[in-house]
Amino acid sequence: MKVIIQTNKIKCDVGNCRNLANYSVAPEGVGAGQYINLCDKCMRTLYGEIGLLLAPKRKSKKKTEEQSRQNDQV
C-alpha cells in the first residue's frame, strides 16, 4: 500500500467532506478507481485515529517508579 500526493482535482471520499483530495491511498494491484482519496484535514484526522489504535502504549513514569519501589521492598 502506498500514499500518493494527488495533483488532480478529485473530491475527498469521506462522507460529507466537500474538500478536494490532496492524497490518494493506493493498495497494490488495484486500479485508480479503487484508490481512497483524502483531503489534508481528513488525512490528519485519520492519522490521529490510527495512532490511537496502533501506537504502543507507554507506561507512565509514575507507575514505573512505584513498581521499582515495590520490587526493592520484596
N, C-alpha and C positions, 0 to 999 in steps of 0.2 A: 504494500500500500504506500502511496506517496501523496504529498501535498503539492499542488501546482498553484503558482500565483496566476490568477485569472486576468487576462488582458482584454477579453471580450466583454461586451455588455450583456450580462446574464443576471437574472433575478435570483436573489438568495432563496434557497429551498426551504427555509424554516418557516413553518406555519403562516403567521400573519405579518412577517417581516417584509417590508417593501423596498429594502435597500438593494443595491447592485452587489453581486458577489465579487469578492476580492480573491477568494481561494476556491479551489476545487480539490476534493479528496477523491483520489483515483485508485480504486482497488486494481490489482494486477489482473490482466486478461479480460477486462470489460471495455465496452465502447464508451465514447464520450457521453452518451445518453444516460449512462448509469452512474456518472460522477455525482458527488454530493457537493453542491455549490453553496458557499457560505460567505456572508459579508464579514467585515472586520469585527463588528460588535458580536455577532453570533459565534464567530470563531473563538473570540476571547472568552465568552461565556462557556462554551463547550470545553475549552482548555481548562478553565477553573473547575468545572464539574468533574472532568476526567481526573484531574489532580486529586480531588477529594476522595475519589473511589480507588485510585490505583497507587497513590503515593504511599510509601511506607510510613507507618505511624511512629512518631518519635516519642520516646519515654521522656517525661518531664524531668528536669534536673532535680526538682524537689523529691520526687519519688525515688530516684536513683540514690540520692543521699540518705534517705530514710532506710532504704533497703540495705545499704552498705553498713549503716549503724546497727541494724538488726543482725546482720551477718557477723559483725565484730563481737556482738554480745553472746552469740552462740558458741 
